[in-house]
Amino acid sequence: MLAYWYFVPQSESKQDYGSIKLHKKNPYNEDHFSEFGYVDLPIGRTHFYFLGPENGKKLVIFEDFLNHLASKGFRILTFDLYGRGYSSTPKGVYNQDFYVNQMLNLCQKLKFEKFNLIGLSLGGGISATFSSKFPEMIERCVLVAPAGLMKNLPLTTNFFTFPIIGEIILNAIGKAVMASMMEKELKNSDEDNCRFDSKRAAQIINHQLYNHPGFPYALHSTLKNYEFSNLQSNFIKASNNLESNLLAIWGDRDKIVPFHYSTNKYKLSCPRSNLKVYEGLSHDILLEKPLLLADDISEFLNK
């Protein structure tokens, strides 16, 4: 999902590339959930939501299948990563530590001192890294198809990071290619159980691709600097810290974070943790079976 986008060369003097602008026609609004806000962190502004009862078990999550989990009594904090949504796009090296620092600063600011943590794909690798560095803050952690244990990135992805020629190609065709790719993937969504139907989800993705001034910069930097294939040591530390309080979930048809290679590497890295496999599902478990995923996560967190 992070493989295709465009990059527009930016002035090196810029310190922040901006966020989506407020507009009544936006398919994704800043008040998408009613309890929302902004906080200014050391290097940028972060847009966040709260869901669920204030006295509920605290849960930090990167993804949007939230209402079902909130209905089970969790107090949920979710937020836009830097370079996405209504959060700003500060200049920097967008690797796993960059995102971990954003999350740490946000949780400290909002006084989330001890919580459960869930991350999908890129967010899964960030969650594993966070758990390896700050285990005292984590009760339980769920990693859904986490990025960080891949053998290598697709050839086209590496090609897009080449100086000059990669930037030209990304700028010329990246937006259209990614939009088409995402539209195809979203056709497999379980529309009866999703907060958004696939058409609305595609609108949100396309809107960000074409209207977020910092999105290309953030994604290009992430592709170049995030260690998609080299986070094994962080997974090992997270597993040693959390043991049976760590759960990974994969679809056995995942081709984005390839199932067989990644799960084998996960089993070697995290032998005392839990692994759950969904047969017949792809990388987009969240879209394919959101309620099943939410129920399984809730059961694990309430053990």
C-alpha positions in Angstrom: 0.0 0.0 0.0 3.0 2.3 0.5 4.5 1.3 -2.9 2.9 3.9 -5.2 2.8 7.6 -5.0 4.2 10.7 -6.5 6.9 13.1 -5.3 7.1 16.8 -6.0 10.5 18.3 -5.3 10.2 20.8 -2.5 12.3 23.7 -1.3 14.9 22.6 1.3 14.2 25.7 3.3 10.7 24.5 4.2 10.2 23.3 7.8 6.6 22.1 7.4 4.8 21.0 4.2 1.3 21.5 5.6 -1.8 19.3 6.0 -5.2 18.8 4.4 -7.1 22.1 4.4 -10.6 22.3 6.0 -13.4 22.3 3.5 -17.0 21.3 3.8 -16.7 19.0 0.8 -13.8 17.0 2.2 -14.7 13.3 2.4 -12.6 13.0 5.6 -13.4 15.8 8.0 -11.5 16.9 11.1 -14.7 16.1 13.2 -15.1 12.7 11.6 -15.5 11.6 15.2 -17.1 14.1 17.5 -14.4 14.2 20.2 -11.3 15.5 18.4 -8.6 18.0 18.9 -5.1 19.2 18.0 -1.9 19.4 20.0 1.4 21.1 19.2 4.3 18.7 19.7 8.0 19.5 19.5 8.3 19.3 15.8 4.7 19.4 14.5 1.0 19.6 15.1 -1.0 16.4 15.5 -4.7 15.9 14.9 -6.3 13.2 17.1 -9.6 11.7 18.2 -11.0 10.2 21.4 -13.7 7.5 21.4 -15.4 5.6 24.2 -16.0 6.2 27.9 -13.4 8.3 29.7 -13.0 5.7 32.4 -12.6 2.9 29.8 -9.4 0.7 29.4 -7.0 2.9 27.4 -6.2 1.9 23.9 -4.0 3.7 21.3 -4.7 2.6 17.7 -3.7 3.7 14.2 -6.6 2.4 12.2 -10.4 3.1 11.7 -12.5 0.2 13.0 -13.0 2.2 16.1 -16.7 2.4 16.9 -17.0 -1.3 17.4 -14.1 -1.4 19.9 -15.4 1.8 21.6 -18.7 0.1 22.1 -16.9 -2.6 24.1 -15.9 0.0 26.7 -12.4 1.0 25.5 -11.2 4.6 25.8 -9.5 5.0 22.3 -7.0 7.5 21.2 -6.3 7.6 17.4 -4.5 10.2 15.4 -3.2 11.2 12.0 0.5 10.4 11.5 2.7 13.3 10.4 2.1 13.9 6.7 -1.4 12.5 6.8 -4.9 13.9 7.4 -5.0 17.1 9.4 -1.6 16.6 11.2 1.2 18.7 9.9 4.2 17.6 7.8 7.3 18.7 9.6 10.6 18.4 7.7 12.5 15.3 8.9 13.6 11.7 8.3 10.4 9.7 8.3 11.6 6.4 9.7 10.1 4.3 12.5 11.8 6.4 15.2 10.3 9.6 13.8 6.8 8.1 14.1 7.5 6.6 17.6 8.6 10.1 18.8 5.3 11.6 17.5 3.3 8.9 19.4 5.4 9.3 22.6 5.0 13.1 22.6 1.3 12.8 21.9 0.7 10.3 24.7 2.7 12.3 27.2 0.8 15.5 26.2 -2.6 13.7 26.6 -1.5 11.8 29.8 -1.9 8.4 28.2 0.7 6.8 30.5 -0.3 3.1 30.3 -2.3 1.6 27.5 -3.0 -1.1 25.0 -1.6 -0.5 21.5 -2.7 -1.6 18.1 -1.1 -1.0 14.7 -1.7 -2.2 11.2 1.0 -2.5 8.4 3.3 0.6 8.8 1.6 1.2 12.2 2.4 -2.4 13.2 6.1 -1.8 12.8 5.8 1.5 14.6 3.9 -0.3 17.4 6.6 -3.0 17.7 9.3 -0.4 17.8 7.4 1.6 20.5 6.9 -1.5 22.6 10.6 -2.3 22.3 11.6 1.1 23.6 8.9 1.9 26.1 7.5 -1.4 27.5 6.6 0.3 30.8 3.8 2.1 28.9 2.3 -0.9 27.2 -0.2 -3.4 28.7 -0.8 -5.4 25.6 0.1 -4.9 21.9 -1.6 -6.2 18.7 0.3 -6.1 15.4 -1.8 -6.6 12.3 0.3 -7.5 9.2 3.1 -5.4 10.6 5.7 -4.0 8.2 9.3 -4.5 9.2 10.0 -8.2 8.6 9.8 -8.2 4.8 12.5 -9.8 2.7 12.7 -6.7 0.5 10.5 -4.1 -1.1 9.1 -4.6 -4.6 11.4 -3.6 -7.4 9.1 -0.8 -8.5 9.2 0.7 -5.0 12.9 0.8 -4.9 12.9 2.3 -8.4 10.7 5.1 -7.2 13.4 6.1 -4.6 16.1 6.7 -7.2 17.3 10.3 -7.4 15.8 12.4 -10.3 14.3 9.7 -12.5 12.4 8.2 -9.6 11.0 11.5 -8.6 10.0 12.3 -12.2 8.1 9.0 -12.6 6.4 9.4 -9.2 5.4 13.0 -10.1 4.1 11.9 -13.5 2.1 8.7 -12.8 2.4 8.0 -9.1 -1.0 9.4 -8.0 -3.0 7.7 -10.7 -1.2 4.4 -10.1 -1.8 4.4 -6.4 -5.4 5.5 -6.7 -6.1 2.7 -9.2 -4.3 0.1 -7.0 -6.3 1.2 -3.9 -9.6 1.1 -5.7 -9.0 -2.5 -6.7 -8.1 -3.5 -3.2 -11.1 -1.8 -1.7 -13.4 -3.8 -3.8 -12.8 -6.7 -1.4 -14.1 -4.8 1.6 -16.9 -6.0 3.7 -19.2 -3.0 3.1 -21.9 -4.2 5.5 -19.5 -4.1 8.4 -17.3 -1.1 7.5 -17.8 2.4 8.7 -17.2 3.5 5.1 -18.2 1.7 2.0 -15.4 1.1 -0.5 -16.4 4.0 -2.7 -16.1 6.5 0.2 -12.8 5.0 1.3 -11.5 5.4 -2.2 -12.7 9.1 -2.2 -10.8 9.7 1.1 -7.6 8.2 -0.3 -7.8 10.1 -3.6 -8.5 13.3 -1.8 -5.4 12.9 0.3 -3.3 12.0 -2.8 -4.4 15.1 -4.7 -5.0 17.6 -2.0 -2.6 17.0 0.9 0.5 19.3 0.3 2.7 17.3 2.6 1.6 13.8 1.7 4.1 13.2 -1.1 7.0 14.4 0.9 6.1 12.3 3.9 5.5 9.1 1.9 8.6 9.5 -0.2 10.7 10.0 3.0 9.0 7.0 4.6 9.8 4.8 1.7 13.4 5.9 1.7 14.0 5.8 5.5 11.6 3.4 7.2 13.2 0.0 7.7 10.7 -2.3 6.1 13.0 -5.3 6.1 15.2 -4.6 9.1 13.1 -4.2 12.3 13.7 -7.8 13.5 15.7 -6.6 16.5 12.8 -4.3 17.6 10.3 -7.2 17.3 12.7 -9.4 19.4 12.9 -6.7 22.1 9.1 -6.2 22.0 8.5 -9.9 22.4 11.0 -10.2 25.2 9.3 -7.3 27.0 5.7 -8.3 26.5 5.9 -12.1 25.9 2.3 -13.5 25.8 0.9 -9.9 25.9 1.9 -9.5 22.2 -0.3 -10.7 19.4 0.3 -10.7 15.7 -2.5 -11.2 13.1 -2.0 -12.0 9.4 -4.1 -12.9 6.4 -2.6 -15.9 4.6 -3.1 -14.2 1.2 -1.2 -11.1 2.2 1.1 -10.0 -0.6 1.9 -6.5 0.6 3.7 -7.8 3.7 4.2 -11.3 2.4 2.6 -13.9 4.6 4.9 -16.9 4.5 8.3 -15.0 4.8 7.1 -12.5 7.3 5.3 -14.9 9.6 8.2 -17.3 9.6 10.5 -14.5 10.6 8.0 -13.4 13.2 7.9 -16.9 14.8 11.7 -16.9 15.0 11.8 -13.4 16.5 8.8 -13.6 18.9 8.5 -17.3 20.0 6.7 -16.5 23.2 4.1 -14.3 21.7 0.8 -15.2 19.9 0.1 -15.5 16.2 -3.4 -15.6 14.6 -3.9 -16.4 10.9 -7.0 -15.6 8.9 -7.5 -18.0 6.1 -8.4 -16.5 2.7 -7.8 -12.8 3.8 -5.2 -10.4 2.4 -3.3 -7.5 3.8 -6.5 -5.5 4.1 -8.0 -7.5 7.0 -9.4 -4.3 8.4 -11.5 -3.7 5.3 -12.3 -7.4 4.6 -13.5 -8.4 8.1 -13.5 -5.4 10.4 -15.9 -6.8 13.0 -14.2 -10.2 13.2 -10.9 -8.4 13.7 -12.3 -6.1 16.4 -13.9 -9.0 18.2 -10.7 -11.0 18.3 -8.6 -8.0 19.4 -11.2 -7.2 22.1 -11.0 -10.8 23.4 -7.2 -10.7 23.5 -7.1 -7.3 25.3 -9.6 -8.4 27.9 -7.8 -11.7 28.9 
